[in-house]
């Protein structure tokens, strides 16, 4: 019944704000346009269509607001008026009253706000779908006065999200049972992934932990700033972090006037993304312009400032290796290898013919190489790849949904900063270097170091085990038999060690030769 009521509410909001006409008008069929005009009779729809769309998404709640935030980064797919209005969802969602925020803070820490902070600005500096942010000052455990940003969770979020997720699960079940592509698309698993990430956003301690991990990962890169977390002042409903000062990345003219190298900023964004994905396997997955600023401070001039860490993506080693090989194969236009990787990973049925899949992928990707970003739409590429995957029954991988979303965000950001950016040539050197590190002696040495503690604990036990075996009280024949068995075991061990040593030397030499061949092929 709750799902039914929520479904009716969504339909009412769509009708109330005239979104049905917005959809029907996009079709070319005359009878659909006529239906749109008939449905508009008696309704007062004076507000611009972009404003109506934004207000409808705000009315429907946080899940729909996040959908609008993602859409706002794709100006190549939207009309300018729609994109401008949806951009307001990035940091201008209507705030909740300051009294509610104060009550939440006092409930979390069990004392008045004036005892927690030296000062607290009642007016929120930013408001989003899940929480809003206030500036404040506090005294840290060292007694130093610090300027901080206080993130406070919106009240009553869990019931709203649960209703929408229940409706999405119902719709996913319909898609899976009624659509021929339902099983291949795995809609239930995709909704389950979305469920996990949304619930993670409702726990601000988890978000603080995400920020701390990203801060550690990015320390040596010197391209992005992550705020410090004040753990003494963190709670599931309240998070306190270092106050960051920067210019929103959407204000490009202001950045250019301040002397920021905009093309370099675009290249740095690509480097940050690929570093987080392929080096760390832990990436910021909500990189819309409302969450990104640029520092103008002299010491950190031109660096990114990353905010809002409620949604992060993770990749396993096998995911990273598979994706990197796919990217490198794409950059080299080795479409046969891309097809083979799909087959090896089990993403396509074993009966798939490699040459047919190779030909289909070539037809999608080849027209987009050697073009600047302004002439490429990854959204269009992904749509055509989706059509190809439908033909070859490719199974959608739910764990990569966040990565696809983030890649589209990065493309939208790069398009705004530098339309001349060549995404392929910017990413190719990074990925090829990463692949060399994965195949070379560095990886073998890392794995040896990782496994060393496991085997090291057995080495000290060997003399005792040998001594215990020799000290066993058995008849003479039995002792001789034990000695013979020990000698045979020692001979086998010696032969095994020789084999391992020779094999290891041969393996290292083979790696060196292979690395030289790979470098020759690259350069």
C-alpha positions as CSV (number, residue, x, y, z in Angstrom):
1,X,0.0,0.0,0.0
2,X,2.9,2.4,0.8
3,X,4.5,1.7,-2.5
4,X,1.2,2.3,-4.3
5,X,0.7,5.6,-2.5
6,X,4.2,6.7,-3.3
7,X,3.6,5.7,-7.0
8,X,0.4,7.8,-7.0
9,X,2.3,10.7,-5.4
10,X,5.0,10.6,-8.1
11,X,2.4,10.6,-10.9
12,X,0.6,13.5,-9.2
13,X,3.8,15.5,-9.0
14,X,4.6,14.7,-12.7
15,X,1.1,16.0,-13.6
16,X,1.1,18.9,-11.2
17,X,4.4,20.4,-12.7
18,X,3.6,19.5,-16.3
19,X,6.4,17.0,-16.7
20,X,4.1,14.8,-18.8
21,X,4.1,17.5,-21.5
22,X,7.9,17.9,-21.2
23,X,8.2,14.2,-22.1
24,X,5.5,14.0,-24.7
25,X,6.8,17.2,-26.5
26,X,10.1,15.5,-27.1
27,X,8.6,12.9,-29.4
28,X,8.1,13.6,-33.1
29,X,4.7,11.8,-33.4
30,X,1.9,14.4,-34.0
31,X,-0.6,12.4,-31.9
32,X,1.7,12.5,-28.9
33,X,2.1,16.3,-29.2
34,X,-1.7,16.6,-29.5
35,X,-2.1,14.4,-26.4
36,X,0.3,16.8,-24.6
37,X,-1.8,19.8,-25.5
38,X,-5.0,18.0,-24.4
39,X,-3.5,17.1,-21.0
40,X,-2.4,20.8,-20.5
41,X,-6.0,22.1,-20.7
42,X,-7.1,23.6,-17.4
43,X,-3.6,23.6,-15.9
44,X,-1.7,26.8,-15.2
45,X,1.9,26.2,-16.2
46,X,3.4,29.7,-16.4
47,X,6.8,28.8,-14.9
48,X,9.6,27.9,-17.3
49,X,9.9,24.2,-18.0
50,X,13.4,24.0,-16.4
51,X,12.1,25.6,-13.1
52,X,9.1,23.2,-13.1
53,X,11.5,20.2,-13.6
54,X,13.8,21.4,-10.7
55,X,10.9,22.0,-8.4
56,X,9.3,18.7,-9.1
57,X,12.6,16.8,-8.4
58,X,12.9,18.8,-5.1
59,X,9.3,17.9,-4.2
60,X,9.9,14.2,-4.9
61,X,12.8,13.9,-2.5
62,X,16.6,13.1,-2.2
63,X,16.7,10.3,-4.7
64,X,15.2,12.4,-7.5
65,X,17.4,15.4,-6.5
66,X,20.5,13.2,-7.0
67,X,19.1,12.1,-10.4
68,X,18.8,15.8,-11.3
69,X,22.4,16.5,-10.1
70,X,23.7,13.8,-12.4
71,X,21.7,15.2,-15.3
72,X,23.0,18.7,-14.7
73,X,26.5,17.7,-15.6
74,X,25.4,16.5,-19.1
75,X,24.9,19.8,-20.9
76,X,25.5,18.0,-24.2
77,X,22.4,15.9,-23.7
78,X,20.1,18.7,-22.3
79,X,18.7,22.0,-23.5
80,X,20.5,25.0,-22.0
81,X,17.5,26.1,-19.9
82,X,17.1,22.7,-18.3
83,X,20.8,22.3,-17.6
84,X,21.0,25.8,-15.9
85,X,18.0,25.0,-13.6
86,X,19.2,21.5,-12.7
87,X,22.6,23.0,-11.8
88,X,20.8,24.8,-8.9
89,X,20.3,21.3,-7.3
90,X,24.0,20.9,-6.8
91,X,24.3,23.3,-3.8
92,X,21.0,25.3,-3.6
93,X,18.5,22.7,-2.4
94,X,16.1,24.6,0.1
95,X,17.6,24.4,3.6
96,X,15.8,23.1,6.7
97,X,15.4,25.5,9.6
98,X,18.5,26.3,11.7
99,X,16.6,25.4,14.9
100,X,16.4,21.8,13.6
101,X,20.1,21.7,12.9
102,X,20.9,23.1,16.4
103,X,18.6,20.5,18.0
104,X,20.3,17.7,16.0
105,X,23.8,18.9,17.2
106,X,22.7,19.1,20.8
107,X,21.1,15.7,20.7
108,X,24.2,14.2,19.2
109,X,26.7,15.7,21.7
110,X,24.4,15.9,24.7
111,X,25.2,19.6,25.5
112,X,24.3,23.1,24.1
113,X,25.8,24.2,20.9
114,X,27.6,27.1,22.6
115,X,29.5,24.6,24.7
116,X,30.6,22.6,21.7
117,X,31.7,25.5,19.4
118,X,33.2,28.8,20.1
119,X,31.0,30.3,17.5
120,X,28.3,28.8,15.2
121,X,26.8,30.5,12.1
122,X,23.0,29.8,12.1
123,X,22.8,30.5,8.4
124,X,23.7,27.5,6.3
125,X,26.4,28.0,3.7
126,X,25.3,25.1,1.5
127,X,22.3,22.8,1.4
128,X,22.0,19.5,-0.4
129,X,19.6,16.7,-0.6
130,X,20.9,14.7,2.3
131,X,22.4,17.3,4.7
132,X,23.3,21.0,5.0
133,X,26.5,22.8,6.1
134,X,27.2,25.5,8.7
135,X,30.4,27.3,9.4
136,X,31.7,27.4,13.0
137,X,34.9,27.7,15.1
138,X,36.1,25.3,17.8
139,X,39.1,24.6,20.0
140,X,40.8,21.3,19.1
141,X,42.4,18.9,21.5
142,X,45.6,20.8,21.2
143,X,43.9,24.0,22.3
144,X,44.2,25.6,18.9
145,X,41.3,27.6,17.6
146,X,40.2,26.1,14.2
147,X,37.7,27.2,11.6
148,X,35.4,24.3,10.7
149,X,32.5,23.2,8.6
150,X,29.6,21.4,10.4
151,X,27.6,19.0,8.3
152,X,24.2,18.2,9.7
153,X,21.9,15.4,8.4
154,X,18.4,16.3,7.3
155,X,15.8,15.1,9.7
156,X,13.4,12.3,8.7
157,X,15.5,11.1,5.7
158,X,15.4,7.4,6.3
159,X,11.6,6.9,5.9
160,X,11.6,8.9,2.7
161,X,14.5,7.0,1.2
162,X,13.0,3.6,2.2
163,X,9.7,4.4,0.4
164,X,11.5,5.4,-2.8
165,X,13.8,2.4,-2.7
166,X,10.8,0.1,-2.1
167,X,9.2,1.5,-5.2
168,X,12.4,1.1,-7.2
169,X,12.7,-2.5,-6.1
170,X,9.1,-3.1,-7.3
171,X,9.8,-1.5,-10.6
172,X,13.1,-3.4,-11.0
173,X,11.1,-6.6,-10.4
174,X,8.7,-5.6,-13.2
175,X,11.6,-4.9,-15.5
176,X,13.3,-8.2,-14.7
177,X,10.1,-10.3,-15.2
178,X,8.5,-8.4,-18.1
179,X,11.4,-7.3,-20.2
180,X,13.4,-9.6,-22.5
181,X,16.6,-7.7,-21.4
182,X,15.6,-7.8,-17.7
183,X,17.8,-10.6,-16.5
184,X,20.8,-9.3,-18.4
185,X,20.5,-5.8,-17.0
186,X,20.3,-7.1,-13.4
187,X,18.0,-4.3,-12.2
188,X,17.5,-5.7,-8.7
189,X,21.3,-5.9,-8.1
190,X,21.7,-2.3,-9.4
191,X,19.0,-1.1,-7.1
192,X,20.7,-3.0,-4.2
193,X,23.9,-1.2,-5.0
194,X,22.1,2.1,-5.0
195,X,20.4,1.1,-1.7
196,X,23.8,0.5,-0.1
197,X,25.3,3.9,-1.2
198,X,22.2,5.9,-0.1
199,X,22.2,4.3,3.3
200,X,25.9,4.9,3.6
201,X,25.2,8.6,3.0
202,X,22.9,8.6,6.0
203,X,25.8,7.8,8.3
204,X,28.1,10.8,8.6
205,X,30.7,8.8,10.5
206,X,31.1,6.6,7.5
207,X,31.4,9.7,5.3
208,X,34.1,11.0,7.6
209,X,36.0,7.7,7.3
210,X,35.7,8.0,3.5
211,X,37.2,11.5,3.6
212,X,40.0,10.4,5.9
213,X,40.9,7.5,3.5
214,X,40.8,9.8,0.4
215,X,43.0,12.4,2.3
216,X,45.6,9.7,3.0
217,X,45.5,8.4,-0.6
218,X,45.9,11.8,-2.2
219,X,48.6,13.3,0.1
220,X,51.5,12.6,-2.3
221,X,49.7,13.7,-5.5
222,X,49.6,17.5,-4.8
223,X,46.7,18.0,-7.1
224,X,43.7,17.9,-4.7
225,X,42.9,19.0,-1.2
226,X,40.7,16.9,1.2
227,X,39.5,18.5,4.4
228,X,40.8,17.2,7.8
229,X,38.3,15.4,10.0
230,X,37.8,16.3,13.7
231,X,36.9,12.9,15.1
232,X,36.1,14.2,18.6
233,X,33.2,16.0,17.0
234,X,31.8,13.4,14.7
235,X,28.5,11.5,15.1
236,X,26.2,9.6,12.7
237,X,24.1,12.8,12.3
238,X,26.9,15.4,12.6
239,X,30.3,15.7,11.0
240,X,32.9,18.4,11.7
241,X,35.7,18.9,9.2
242,X,38.3,21.5,8.3
243,X,36.8,24.6,6.6
244,X,38.0,24.8,3.0
245,X,38.2,28.1,1.1
246,X,37.9,28.0,-2.7
247,X,36.0,29.1,-5.8
248,X,33.3,26.7,-7.2
249,X,34.6,25.0,-10.3
250,X,31.6,26.1,-12.2
251,X,32.7,29.8,-12.0
252,X,35.2,29.4,-14.8
253,X,35.5,33.0,-15.7
254,X,36.4,34.0,-12.1
255,X,39.0,31.2,-12.1
256,X,40.5,32.4,-15.4
257,X,40.6,36.0,-14.1
258,X,42.5,34.8,-11.0
259,X,45.2,33.3,-13.3
260,X,44.2,29.6,-13.0
261,X,45.5,27.5,-15.9
262,X,42.1,26.1,-17.0
263,X,43.4,23.5,-19.5
264,X,45.8,22.2,-16.8
265,X,42.9,22.0,-14.4
266,X,41.0,19.8,-16.8
267,X,44.1,17.5,-17.3
268,X,44.6,17.3,-13.5
269,X,40.9,16.3,-13.1
270,X,41.5,13.3,-15.4
271,X,44.7,12.4,-13.6
272,X,42.9,12.5,-10.2
273,X,40.1,10.3,-11.4
274,X,42.3,7.6,-13.0
275,X,44.7,7.6,-9.9
276,X,41.8,7.0,-7.5
277,X,40.3,4.3,-9.7
278,X,43.3,2.3,-10.9
279,X,46.0,3.0,-8.3
280,X,43.8,3.0,-5.1
281,X,40.6,1.3,-6.2
282,X,38.8,3.9,-4.0
283,X,37.3,6.9,-5.7
284,X,35.0,9.9,-5.1
285,X,31.8,8.9,-6.8
286,X,29.8,12.1,-6.5
287,X,31.9,14.5,-8.4
288,X,29.4,17.0,-9.7
289,X,30.4,20.7,-9.8
290,X,28.7,21.5,-6.5
291,X,31.2,19.2,-4.7
292,X,34.3,20.6,-6.3
293,X,36.1,23.9,-5.7
294,X,39.5,25.3,-6.7
295,X,42.0,26.8,-4.2
296,X,43.3,30.4,-4.8
297,X,45.5,30.4,-1.7
298,X,49.2,31.1,-2.6
299,X,50.5,27.8,-1.2
300,X,47.9,25.6,-2.9
301,X,47.0,27.8,-5.9
302,X,45.2,25.9,-8.7
303,X,44.5,22.7,-6.7
304,X,41.2,21.0,-6.6
305,X,39.2,21.0,-3.3
306,X,37.0,17.9,-3.0
307,X,33.9,18.0,-0.8
308,X,31.0,15.6,0.1
309,X,32.3,12.1,0.5
310,X,29.0,10.3,1.2
311,X,29.3,8.2,-2.0
312,X,32.6,6.5,-2.8
313,X,33.2,3.6,-5.2
314,X,35.6,0.6,-4.6
315,X,37.1,-1.8,-7.0
316,X,38.8,-5.1,-6.4
317,X,42.2,-6.0,-7.9
318,X,40.5,-8.1,-10.6
319,X,38.1,-5.3,-11.4
320,X,41.0,-2.8,-11.8
321,X,43.1,-5.1,-13.9
322,X,40.2,-6.0,-16.2
323,X,39.2,-2.3,-16.6
324,X,42.8,-1.1,-17.2
325,X,43.3,-3.8,-19.8
326,X,40.1,-2.7,-21.5
327,X,41.1,1.0,-21.5
328,X,44.6,0.3,-22.8
329,X,43.2,-1.9,-25.5
330,X,40.7,0.8,-26.4
331,X,43.4,3.5,-26.6
332,X,45.5,1.2,-28.8
333,X,42.4,0.4,-30.9
334,X,43.0,-3.3,-30.2
335,X,39.3,-4.2,-30.5
336,X,40.0,-7.9,-30.7
337,X,41.6,-7.8,-27.3
338,X,38.6,-5.9,-25.9
339,X,36.3,-8.7,-27.3
340,X,38.6,-11.4,-25.8
341,X,38.5,-9.7,-22.4
342,X,34.7,-9.7,-22.4
343,X,34.8,-13.4,-23.2
344,X,37.4,-14.2,-20.6
345,X,35.6,-12.3,-17.9
346,X,32.3,-14.2,-18.6
347,X,30.5,-11.0,-19.5
348,X,29.3,-12.5,-22.8
349,X,28.1,-16.1,-23.4
350,X,30.9,-18.6,-24.3
351,X,29.4,-19.2,-27.7
352,X,30.0,-15.6,-28.7
353,X,32.2,-15.2,-31.8
354,X,35.2,-13.0,-31.0
355,X,35.4,-11.5,-34.6
356,X,31.8,-10.5,-34.6
357,X,32.0,-8.8,-31.2
358,X,35.3,-7.1,-32.3
359,X,33.7,-5.7,-35.4
360,X,30.7,-4.3,-33.4
361,X,33.0,-2.6,-30.9
362,X,35.1,-1.1,-33.7
363,X,32.0,0.4,-35.3
364,X,31.1,2.1,-32.0
365,X,34.5,3.4,-30.9
366,X,36.5,4.1,-34.1
367,X,34.6,7.3,-35.1
368,X,35.6,9.0,-31.8
369,X,39.3,8.7,-31.7
370,X,41.6,11.7,-32.4
371,X,38.8,14.1,-31.6
372,X,38.7,16.8,-28.8
373,X,36.3,16.3,-26.0
374,X,33.9,18.9,-27.5
375,X,33.2,16.5,-30.4
376,X,32.8,13.4,-28.2
377,X,29.9,12.4,-26.1
378,X,30.7,9.5,-23.8
379,X,27.0,9.4,-23.1
380,X,26.4,8.7,-26.8
381,X,29.3,6.2,-26.9
382,X,27.9,4.4,-23.8
383,X,24.4,4.3,-25.4
384,X,25.8,2.7,-28.6
385,X,27.8,0.3,-26.5
386,X,24.7,-0.6,-24.6
387,X,22.9,-1.3,-27.9
388,X,25.8,-3.6,-28.9
389,X,25.8,-5.3,-25.5
390,X,22.1,-6.0,-25.9
391,X,22.8,-7.7,-29.2
392,X,25.6,-9.9,-27.7
393,X,23.8,-10.5,-24.4
394,X,26.5,-8.7,-22.3
395,X,25.7,-8.9,-18.6
396,X,25.7,-5.5,-16.8
397,X,28.0,-5.5,-13.8
398,X,26.3,-3.7,-10.8
399,X,29.6,-2.9,-9.1
400,X,30.7,-0.7,-12.1
401,X,27.5,1.4,-12.1
402,X,29.1,4.1,-9.8
403,X,32.2,4.1,-12.0
404,X,30.1,4.7,-15.1
405,X,28.3,7.6,-13.4
406,X,31.5,9.1,-12.2
407,X,33.1,8.8,-15.7
408,X,30.1,10.8,-17.1
409,X,30.6,13.4,-14.3
410,X,34.3,13.7,-15.3
411,X,33.4,14.1,-18.9
412,X,30.8,16.8,-18.1
413,X,33.4,18.6,-16.0
414,X,36.1,18.4,-18.6
415,X,33.7,19.6,-21.3
416,X,33.0,22.7,-19.2
417,X,36.7,23.4,-18.4
418,X,38.4,22.7,-21.7
419,X,36.4,21.5,-24.7
420,X,39.7,21.0,-26.6
421,X,40.8,18.4,-24.0
422,X,41.8,15.1,-25.7
423,X,40.5,12.6,-23.1
424,X,42.2,9.6,-24.7
425,X,45.7,11.1,-25.0
426,X,45.5,12.5,-21.4
427,X,44.6,9.1,-19.9
428,X,46.7,6.8,-22.1
429,X,50.2,7.5,-20.6
430,X,48.8,7.0,-17.1
431,X,47.2,3.7,-17.8
432,X,50.1,2.3,-19.7
433,X,52.4,3.2,-16.8
434,X,50.0,1.5,-14.4
435,X,50.0,-1.6,-16.6
436,X,53.8,-1.7,-16.7
437,X,53.8,-1.6,-12.9
438,X,51.3,-4.4,-12.7
439,X,53.3,-6.7,-15.0
440,X,56.9,-5.8,-13.9
441,X,59.2,-6.7,-11.0
442,X,57.6,-4.1,-8.7
443,X,54.4,-6.1,-8.5
444,X,56.3,-9.4,-7.8
445,X,58.2,-7.6,-5.0
446,X,55.0,-6.2,-3.5
447,X,53.4,-9.7,-3.5
448,X,56.5,-11.3,-2.0
449,X,56.5,-8.7,0.8
450,X,52.7,-9.3,1.4
451,X,53.2,-13.1,1.6
452,X,56.4,-13.0,3.6
453,X,54.8,-12.7,7.1
454,X,52.6,-15.7,6.3
455,X,55.6,-18.0,5.5
456,X,58.1,-16.4,7.9
457,X,56.2,-17.8,10.9
458,X,56.9,-21.4,9.8
459,X,60.7,-21.0,9.4
460,X,61.5,-20.8,13.2
461,X,59.5,-23.9,13.8
462,X,61.6,-26.1,11.4
463,X,64.5,-26.9,13.8
464,X,62.1,-27.8,16.6
465,X,60.0,-30.1,14.3
466,X,63.2,-31.8,13.2
467,X,64.4,-32.2,16.8
468,X,61.1,-33.6,17.9
469,X,61.1,-36.1,15.1
470,X,64.6,-37.4,15.9
471,X,63.9,-37.6,19.7
472,X,60.9,-39.9,19.3
473,X,61.4,-43.1,21.2
474,X,61.0,-45.9,18.6
475,X,62.7,-49.2,17.9
476,X,66.1,-48.9,16.1
477,X,64.5,-49.9,12.8
478,X,61.8,-47.3,13.3
479,X,64.4,-44.6,14.0
480,X,66.4,-45.5,10.9
481,X,63.2,-45.4,8.9
482,X,62.5,-41.9,10.3
483,X,66.0,-40.8,9.4
484,X,65.6,-42.1,5.9
485,X,62.3,-40.4,5.5
486,X,63.9,-37.1,6.8
487,X,66.8,-37.5,4.4
488,X,64.5,-38.1,1.5
489,X,62.4,-35.1,2.5
490,X,65.5,-33.0,2.7
491,X,66.5,-34.1,-0.8
492,X,63.1,-33.3,-2.1
493,X,63.2,-29.9,-0.4
494,X,66.6,-29.2,-1.9
495,X,65.4,-30.1,-5.4
496,X,62.3,-27.9,-4.8
497,X,64.4,-25.0,-3.7
498,X,66.7,-25.4,-6.7
499,X,63.6,-25.4,-9.0
500,X,62.1,-22.4,-7.3
501,X,65.4,-20.5,-7.5
502,X,66.0,-21.3,-11.2
503,X,62.3,-20.7,-12.0
504,X,62.4,-17.3,-10.1
505,X,65.5,-16.2,-11.9
506,X,64.0,-17.3,-15.2
507,X,60.7,-15.5,-14.3
508,X,62.5,-12.3,-13.5
509,X,64.5,-12.4,-16.7
510,X,61.3,-13.1,-18.6
511,X,59.7,-10.1,-17.0
512,X,62.6,-7.9,-17.9
513,X,62.5,-9.0,-21.5
514,X,58.7,-8.7,-21.6
515,X,58.9,-5.2,-20.1
516,X,61.5,-4.2,-22.7
517,X,59.3,-5.5,-25.5
518,X,56.2,-3.6,-24.0
519,X,58.2,-0.4,-23.8
520,X,59.4,-0.8,-27.3
521,X,55.9,-1.4,-28.5
522,X,54.6,1.7,-26.6
523,X,57.4,4.1,-27.7
